[in-house]
Amino acid sequence: MLTTRFDPVGVSPRYAFCMSADLRTEKPAGRFRRMLDRLSTSQEDLHSAELQEDTQATGCTRISECSDRQIVKVTGTLRTVTLRPRAGVPALEAELFDGTAPLDVVWLGRRSIVGIEPGRKLIASGRISMSHGRRVLFNPKYELRPLGQE
C-alpha cells in the first residue's frame, strides 16, 4: 500500500485556540481585534476557514451536510492519495477535505490519475455512500482546480 500525505500546516499545533466555539463563529469588530484573533488561531483553523469559504464561493455542498445516497457536488483539498486493492482490483483512494469533514473519493480499476496528488484542489460530484461510518464517493465526475488558484 502506497500512501502520500499532505500537511497544510507544516507546524505542530502547539498553541491551541482557547476561545469557546461561540466566540469563534462571531466576526471580530475592529481591526485590532481581527488581528488578535488571527494571531491566536491555529494554522489548521485558518486553513479550514479558507476551505469553507471556497466551498461557499463555488456553490458546492459542505461535506458535513452530505447524507447517505445523496447526489452532491463537493470541493476541497486532497489530503492523502493511496493505491489500495479492493477485491483484487486496483483502486485509487483519496481523502478530500473541505474544512468541515473528510470524504473518501475512490476510483475503482485505476492505479493512478494524472493530477490526483496530495495538496491538489478539486470539485467532485456523484452519489455519496457510507462505508464503515465514513462518507465515500465512488468513481466521481471530477474537475481539477487550476494550480494558480491554490
C-alpha positions as CSV (number, residue, x, y, z in Angstrom):
1,M,0.0,0.0,0.0
2,L,1.4,3.4,-1.1
3,T,0.3,6.4,0.8
4,T,1.2,10.1,0.4
5,R,0.0,12.7,2.9
6,F,-0.4,16.5,2.5
7,D,0.0,18.5,5.7
8,P,-1.3,22.1,5.1
9,V,0.0,23.3,8.4
10,G,3.6,22.1,8.5
11,V,3.9,23.2,12.1
12,S,2.8,21.3,15.2
13,P,-0.4,23.0,16.6
14,R,1.4,23.7,19.9
15,Y,-0.6,26.8,20.8
16,A,-4.3,25.7,21.0
17,F,-7.1,28.2,20.3
18,C,-8.6,28.6,23.8
19,M,-11.8,30.5,23.0
20,S,-15.2,28.9,23.2
21,A,-17.0,27.7,20.0
22,D,-19.5,30.6,20.4
23,L,-16.8,33.2,20.2
24,R,-15.0,31.6,17.2
25,T,-18.1,32.0,15.0
26,E,-18.6,35.7,15.7
27,K,-16.7,38.2,13.4
28,P,-14.4,40.5,15.4
29,A,-15.5,44.1,15.4
30,G,-12.3,46.2,14.9
31,R,-9.1,45.9,13.0
32,F,-7.0,45.2,16.2
33,R,-9.5,42.5,17.3
34,R,-9.3,40.8,13.9
35,M,-5.5,40.8,14.0
36,L,-5.5,39.5,17.6
37,D,-8.0,36.8,16.5
38,R,-5.7,35.7,13.6
39,L,-2.7,35.6,15.8
40,S,-4.4,33.4,18.4
41,T,-6.0,31.0,15.8
42,S,-4.0,27.9,14.8
43,Q,-2.9,27.5,11.2
44,E,-5.2,24.5,10.8
45,D,-8.2,26.5,11.8
46,L,-7.3,29.2,9.4
47,H,-6.9,26.7,6.6
48,S,-10.2,25.1,7.4
49,A,-11.9,28.5,7.3
50,E,-10.3,29.2,3.9
51,L,-11.6,25.9,2.5
52,Q,-15.1,26.6,3.9
53,E,-15.2,30.0,2.1
54,D,-14.1,28.3,-1.1
55,T,-16.9,25.7,-0.8
56,Q,-19.4,28.5,-0.4
57,A,-17.9,30.6,-3.3
58,T,-18.1,27.7,-5.7
59,G,-21.7,26.8,-4.8
60,C,-20.9,23.3,-3.6
61,T,-22.3,21.3,-0.7
62,R,-20.4,21.1,2.6
63,I,-19.2,17.5,3.2
64,S,-20.5,17.6,6.7
65,E,-24.0,18.2,5.4
66,C,-23.9,15.3,2.9
67,S,-26.1,12.3,3.8
68,D,-26.2,8.7,2.6
69,R,-27.4,8.1,-1.0
70,Q,-27.5,11.9,-1.8
71,I,-26.2,13.2,-5.1
72,V,-23.8,16.0,-4.4
73,K,-21.2,18.4,-5.8
74,V,-18.3,19.0,-3.3
75,T,-15.0,20.7,-3.4
76,G,-11.9,20.7,-1.2
77,T,-8.2,19.7,-1.0
78,L,-6.9,16.2,-1.4
79,R,-5.1,15.3,1.9
80,T,-4.0,11.8,1.1
81,V,-3.8,9.6,-2.0
82,T,-3.4,5.9,-1.6
83,L,-3.3,2.9,-4.0
84,R,-5.2,0.1,-2.3
85,P,-6.6,-3.0,-4.0
86,R,-10.3,-3.8,-3.4
87,A,-11.4,-7.4,-4.0
88,G,-8.3,-8.0,-6.2
89,V,-8.9,-4.9,-8.3
90,P,-6.7,-1.8,-8.1
91,A,-8.3,1.2,-6.5
92,L,-7.0,4.8,-6.2
93,E,-8.3,6.3,-2.9
94,A,-8.0,9.9,-1.9
95,E,-9.2,11.9,1.1
96,L,-11.0,15.1,0.2
97,F,-11.3,17.8,3.0
98,D,-13.4,20.9,2.7
99,G,-12.8,22.3,6.2
100,T,-15.9,20.7,7.7
101,A,-15.4,16.9,7.3
102,P,-13.3,14.4,5.3
103,L,-14.7,12.4,2.3
104,D,-13.1,9.3,0.8
105,V,-13.0,9.5,-3.0
106,V,-12.4,6.1,-4.7
107,W,-11.7,5.4,-8.4
108,L,-12.1,1.7,-9.0
109,G,-9.8,0.0,-11.5
110,R,-7.3,2.9,-11.5
111,R,-3.7,2.8,-10.4
112,S,-3.1,6.5,-10.9
113,I,-4.7,9.5,-12.4
114,V,-2.6,12.4,-13.7
115,G,-3.1,15.5,-11.4
116,I,-4.6,13.5,-8.5
117,E,-2.0,14.2,-5.8
118,P,-1.9,15.5,-2.2
119,G,-2.5,19.2,-1.9
120,R,-4.5,19.5,-5.2
121,K,-7.9,21.2,-5.1
122,L,-10.8,19.6,-7.0
123,I,-14.5,19.6,-7.5
124,A,-16.2,16.1,-7.4
125,S,-19.8,15.1,-8.0
126,G,-21.6,11.9,-7.6
127,R,-23.7,9.8,-5.1
128,I,-22.5,9.7,-1.5
129,S,-22.5,6.3,0.2
130,M,-21.5,5.3,3.8
131,S,-18.8,2.7,4.4
132,H,-17.6,1.9,7.9
133,G,-19.1,5.2,9.2
134,R,-17.3,7.3,6.6
135,R,-18.6,9.2,3.6
136,V,-17.4,7.7,0.3
137,L,-17.8,8.8,-3.3
138,F,-17.1,6.0,-5.9
139,N,-15.9,6.9,-9.4
140,P,-17.0,10.5,-9.3
141,K,-17.1,13.0,-12.0
142,Y,-14.3,15.4,-11.1
143,E,-12.7,18.7,-12.2
144,L,-9.2,19.6,-11.2
145,R,-8.9,23.2,-10.0
146,P,-6.2,25.3,-11.8
147,L,-2.8,25.4,-9.9
148,G,-2.8,29.2,-9.9
149,Q,-5.9,29.3,-7.7
150,E,-4.3,27.3,-4.9
